[in-house]
Amino acid sequence: MINLIWAMDRNWLIGKGNILPWHYKKDLMYFKEKTANQAVLMGDMTYDSLKSYYKTKPLPFKEIYVASITDRTFEGATKITDIDTFLKETEKDIFVIGGRTIYKLSLPYADKLYITWIDKDHDGDVFFPKFDLTRFKLISEDKDDVLNFSIYEKVKP
Ligand SMILES: NC(=O)c1ccc[n+]([C@@H]2O[C@H](COP(=O)([O-])OP(=O)(O)OC[C@H]3O[C@@H](n4cnc5c(N)ncnc54)[C@H](OP(=O)(O)O)[C@@H]3O)[C@@H](O)[C@H]2O)c1
């Protein structure tokens, strides 16, 4: 099962430089709860961003896959150079945790989406790639002030 998890504002904004444009404690807690001890896939930019957030602490995931097409190696992680083959062939539950490039490449394989909708306009420069949300069915939502924790499942053809 391929899960994508992200937070975005009314304009589908997800980033500012290589950080989040906001600080919502409840969303960070939600992200941690959903991804703790899971296998995660992320791009090298998101890996660097998380590493600076966790500083010397290990990242709290069971397995870490980092997408990169350079020679770079990633401490404590497996490098993925071919995302399509990886997502097509894996039998694991994977959480794709960003960023924009890796979400875009992973969307065709997504079975489940965990979207935190933020009902506000923020400042930033990285947007979630446009895609057809009607291919997914809303299965749960939980509103908390400006946040709406929504879960979608792919509609079977
Ligand atoms: N709001 C949210 O929930 C959320 C979550 C996560 C991230 N973000 C935001 O997203 C932004 C980062 O997104 P980003 O797109 O710049 O970076 P990213 O997706 O984290 O990483 C992009 C990297 O993926 C690698 N890559 C590209 N194409 C590839 C391919 N076909 N196969 C394998 N690897 C490939 C490249 O690494 P190499 O150059 O090493 O080859 C590229 O630098 C930041 O602003 C961050 O704050 C937001």
The ligand as an SDF file (V2000), in Angstrom:
LIG
                    3D

 48 52  0  0  0  0  0  0  0  0999 V2000
    3.7740   20.5610    3.4800 N   0  0  0  0  0  0  0  0  0  0  0  0
    4.2460   19.3280    3.5600 C   0  0  0  0  0  0  0  0  0  0  0  0
    3.5620   18.4160    4.0490 O   0  0  0  0  0  0  0  0  0  0  0  0
    5.6310   19.0210    3.0590 C   0  0  0  0  0  0  0  0  0  0  0  0
    6.1970   17.7630    3.2460 C   0  0  0  0  0  0  0  0  0  0  0  0
    7.4810   17.5270    2.7600 C   0  0  0  0  0  0  0  0  0  0  0  0
    8.1740   18.5280    2.0900 C   0  0  0  0  0  0  0  0  0  0  0  0
    7.5780   19.7380    1.9210 N   0  0  0  0  0  0  0  0  0  0  0  0
    8.2780   20.8240    1.2080 C   0  0  0  0  0  0  0  0  0  0  0  0
    8.6580   20.3720   -0.0870 O   0  0  0  0  0  0  0  0  0  0  0  0
    9.7970   21.1270   -0.5050 C   0  0  0  0  0  0  0  0  0  0  0  0
   10.8510   20.1900   -1.0330 C   0  0  0  0  0  0  0  0  0  0  0  0
   10.4220   19.6260   -2.2490 O   0  0  0  0  0  0  0  0  0  0  0  0
   11.4720   19.3980   -3.4500 P   0  0  0  0  0  0  0  0  0  0  0  0
   10.6860   18.9530   -4.6360 O   0  0  0  0  0  0  0  0  0  0  0  0
   12.3410   20.6040   -3.5570 O   0  0  0  0  0  0  0  0  0  0  0  0
   12.4370   18.2630   -2.8920 O   0  0  0  0  0  0  0  0  0  0  0  0
   12.2550   16.6880   -2.6030 P   0  0  0  0  0  0  0  0  0  0  0  0
   11.0740   16.1420   -3.3170 O   0  0  0  0  0  0  0  0  0  0  0  0
   12.3900   16.4450   -1.1290 O   0  0  0  0  0  0  0  0  0  0  0  0
   13.6000   16.1140   -3.2430 O   0  0  0  0  0  0  0  0  0  0  0  0
   13.8420   16.2800   -4.6280 C   0  0  0  0  0  0  0  0  0  0  0  0
   15.0440   15.3860   -4.9710 C   0  0  0  0  0  0  0  0  0  0  0  0
   14.6090   14.1300   -5.4430 O   0  0  0  0  0  0  0  0  0  0  0  0
   15.6140   13.5980   -6.2870 C   0  0  0  0  0  0  0  0  0  0  0  0
   14.9770   13.1420   -7.5210 N   0  0  0  0  0  0  0  0  0  0  0  0
   14.3840   13.8860   -8.4750 C   0  0  0  0  0  0  0  0  0  0  0  0
   13.9030   13.1000   -9.4680 N   0  0  0  0  0  0  0  0  0  0  0  0
   14.2150   11.8250   -9.1180 C   0  0  0  0  0  0  0  0  0  0  0  0
   13.9740   10.5680   -9.7230 C   0  0  0  0  0  0  0  0  0  0  0  0
   13.3220   10.4600  -10.8890 N   0  0  0  0  0  0  0  0  0  0  0  0
   14.4160    9.4700   -9.1060 N   0  0  0  0  0  0  0  0  0  0  0  0
   15.0820    9.5630   -7.9380 C   0  0  0  0  0  0  0  0  0  0  0  0
   15.3250   10.7340   -7.3070 N   0  0  0  0  0  0  0  0  0  0  0  0
   14.8980   11.8520   -7.8930 C   0  0  0  0  0  0  0  0  0  0  0  0
   16.6100   14.7060   -6.5950 C   0  0  0  0  0  0  0  0  0  0  0  0
   17.7400   14.4460   -5.7390 O   0  0  0  0  0  0  0  0  0  0  0  0
   19.2880   14.4460   -6.2830 P   0  0  0  0  0  0  0  0  0  0  0  0
   19.5570   15.8420   -6.7130 O   0  0  0  0  0  0  0  0  0  0  0  0
   20.0580   13.9890   -5.0820 O   0  0  0  0  0  0  0  0  0  0  0  0
   19.3270   13.4650   -7.4000 O   0  0  0  0  0  0  0  0  0  0  0  0
   15.8770   15.9530   -6.1170 C   0  0  0  0  0  0  0  0  0  0  0  0
   16.7530   16.9130   -5.5790 O   0  0  0  0  0  0  0  0  0  0  0  0
   10.2410   21.9530    0.7100 C   0  0  0  0  0  0  0  0  0  0  0  0
    9.7530   23.2660    0.6090 O   0  0  0  0  0  0  0  0  0  0  0  0
    9.5570   21.2490    1.8630 C   0  0  0  0  0  0  0  0  0  0  0  0
    9.3340   22.1100    2.9780 O   0  0  0  0  0  0  0  0  0  0  0  0
    6.3350   20.0010    2.3870 C   0  0  0  0  0  0  0  0  0  0  0  0
  1  2  1  0
  2  3  2  0
  2  4  1  0
  4  5  1  0
  4 48  2  0
  5  6  2  0
  6  7  1  0
  7  8  2  0
  8  9  1  0
  8 48  1  0
  9 10  1  0
  9 46  1  0
 10 11  1  0
 11 12  1  0
 11 44  1  0
 12 13  1  0
 13 14  1  0
 14 15  2  0
 14 16  1  0
 14 17  1  0
 17 18  1  0
 18 19  2  0
 18 20  1  0
 18 21  1  0
 21 22  1  0
 22 23  1  0
 23 24  1  0
 23 42  1  0
 24 25  1  0
 25 26  1  0
 25 36  1  0
 26 27  1  0
 26 35  1  0
 27 28  2  0
 28 29  1  0
 29 30  1  0
 29 35  2  0
 30 31  1  0
 30 32  2  0
 32 33  1  0
 33 34  2  0
 34 35  1  0
 36 37  1  0
 36 42  1  0
 37 38  1  0
 38 39  2  0
 38 40  1  0
 38 41  1  0
 42 43  1  0
 44 45  1  0
 44 46  1  0
 46 47  1  0
M  CHG  2   8   1  16  -1
M  END
$$$$
